[in-house]
Amino acid sequence: MKKVCLVTGGSSGIGLSIVKLFLAKKYQVFNLDITASDFGDFCPCDITKVNDVSRIIANIAKKGPIDVLVSNAGIHFSGSIENTSEADFERVFNINVKGAYAAIKAVLPVMKTQKNGAIILMSSDQALIAKHNSFAYNLSKAALASMAKTTALDYAQYNIRANAVCPGTIETPLYHQAINNYCARSGANKAKVHAEEATLQPLGRVGQAEEVAELVYFLGSDKAKFITGSLQVIDGGYTAQ
C-alpha cells in the first residue's frame, strides 16, 4: 500500500513542487486547493472553511492511514499595521493560520489512532525576523511556527511529529506577484528588483521551490523521525546575517 501525503495549496509554487516530489517518491498525494491541478488527487477545498476541510480529510482517512500532512496554503500581503485593513488582516489569518488549524485538527484523529504521522507547516524566515511592510504576513508566519511547536509537544506521545519549514526568498508565482505589486506602486524596474533580491542573499541567488520541497520530503520521512518541534530555515543564509 502506498503511503499517503496531504498537501494544502498544492496547485502552484512550493506546494506544487511538494506534490510532484512526493508523487515521484511513490506516495499517493491528495491536493486540497481552490485551484484545480493535474498533479495528485485534486480535492476542491477552501481551506478557510473548517467544516469542509474536516469532511474532506475524514473521507480520505476512511480509506486508510495518512502519513504526512503538509500545511502549505497561504497568501502574501504587504503593508504596515496602519496600511492593513481589518478585512486584509482577517483574510491573511483565515488562509495562513485558520487554514493550518483546520487541516491539522482534521488529521490528528487518524494519526493518533495509527500512532504515527508527520505534520509540516509552511512558515517563513519571517517567523524569526521582521521585514518592512509585512505586519500581517509576518505575524501569521510566526503563528505557524508556534503552532508547530505546541503541536509537537501535545502529540509526541502519539509518535506524531510537527515541524515548520521557514523559507526565505523563493522564486514562485507568489514571489513574482509581490515584486509586480511593488513595481506597480513604486515604478521600479522588475528585472532590477529581482537582481537586487539575489544580492541580498549570502549565497547570491534566490531559492527554488524544488529545494524547499526536498526539505519537506525529508521532514516527512523516517530519516527525520527524531526531529519534532523544530523551525527548519532554508533561506540561503539570510537570517544568519
HELIX and SHEET records of a PDB file:
HELIX    1   1 GLY A   13  ALA A   24  1                                  12    
HELIX    2   2 VAL A   50  ALA A   61  1                                  12    
HELIX    3   3 GLU A   86  PHE A   93  1                                   8    
HELIX    4   4 ASN A   94  LYS A   98  3                                   5    
HELIX    5   5 GLY A   99  GLN A  114  1                                  16    
HELIX    6   6 ASP A  125  ALA A  127  5                                   3    
HELIX    7   7 PHE A  135  TYR A  155  1                                  21    
HELIX    8   8 ALA A  156  TYR A  158  5                                   3    
HELIX    9   9 PRO A  173  SER A  186  1                                  14    
HELIX   10  10 LYS A  190  LEU A  200  1                                  11    
HELIX   11  11 ALA A  209  GLY A  220  1                                  12    
HELIX   12  12 ASP A  222  ALA A  224  5                                   3    
HELIX   13  13 TYR A  238  ALA A  240  5                                   3    
SHEET    1   A 7 ASP A  41  PRO A  44  0                                        
SHEET    2   A 7 GLN A  28  ASP A  33  1                                        
SHEET    3   A 7 VAL A   4  THR A   8  1                                        
SHEET    4   A 7 VAL A  68  SER A  71  1                                        
SHEET    5   A 7 GLY A 117  MET A 122  1                                        
SHEET    6   A 7 ILE A 160  PRO A 167  1                                        
SHEET    7   A 7 LEU A 231  ILE A 234  1                                        
SHEET    1   B 2 ILE A 170  GLU A 171  0                                        
SHEET    2   B 2 GLY A 207  GLN A 208  1                                        
END                                                                             
